[in-house]
Amino acid sequence: MTRHAFQKKTMRVAIGDILPTRTLAKDIRDTPKFRTILASIQEVGIIEPLAVHPEPAGGKGYILLDGHLRLEALKALEATEAVCLVATDDEGFTYNRQINRLSAIQEHKMILQAIRKGVPPERIAQTLSVNVERIRERERLLDGVVPEAVELLKDRMVSRGVFAILRKMKPLRQIDAAEMMISASRLNVPYAKMILAASRPDMLIEVKKPRQLDATPEDIARMERQMEKLYLDYKAVEDTLGETLLVLVVAKGFVARLLRNNAISGYLNRYHQDLTGELATVMEAVGADARTPGRE
């Protein structure tokens, strides 16, 4: 089983125990970006936790990996604690690649939470510099989408328009569609429309097909067969993915140790630079797969 890049639960860390890794400009508090973050935290709270790693060598502090502006805003607000994600290791990763930005579903839940706390949608819209109708659309984002499909997509960077298309499908088809989009790594509106067009009438809330896709019955039957095959392939890969990733991660660790040997890395750089580049690319790909939350 692959290790998680971060602990599963957030924790509260004292502001004084968080150690920044870079110095901010002296006038940073006068910038529009900082003022937007400050207003957002004031009205809604922390949307995206800070990313930290425990200080090595028995230290009691936490090294800040991501969220310097958020930390500065919390200091400006005289906060005593910050909500943080704690990294489980600090070797060989670019942390901005490990940290998933706010997904559509996470943003929806954040907005609902703020509204439940009594923050008016108009104030949220003003804080985030968007039209209030956009806030109301995000509030209604998951209406008509089954919980199982939401669970599959909750940590994915899904286009918001996908959920409107899912609402046109019956519950089981919504789940199938979510799994197919994940397996194809295409979480966008055009792919969701293709799944909708390839769905049988009994799988849809409305029998009427989208007009923009002019497909013959033969085309639809062919797409349906291809998607069913893709779904079976996805299930077959899913059954062996954990074991395969474990082997790859172990192999990656072995190659990383080899490359830390100066004699070996020096030889490769002198005589096989192309091989060194390919090894780095493969290792980064393995690391990215192991860090994907949906695959852990």
Secondary structure, DSSP 8 states (H G I E B T S, - for coil): ----SB-SS-EEEEGGGEE-SS---TTGGGSHHHHHHHHHHHHT--SS-EEEEE-STT-SSEEEEE-HHHHHHHHHTT-SEEEEEEBS--SS--HHHHS----HHHHHHHHHHHHHTT--HHHHHHHHTS-HHHHHHHHTTTTT--HHHHHHHTTS---THHHHHHTTB-HHHHHHHHHHHHHHT--SHHHHHHHHHTS-GGGBSS----TT----HHHHHHHHHHHHHHHHHHHHHHHHHHHHHHHHHHHHHHHHHHHTSHHHHHHHHHH-HHHHHHHHHHHHHHHHHHH-GGG-
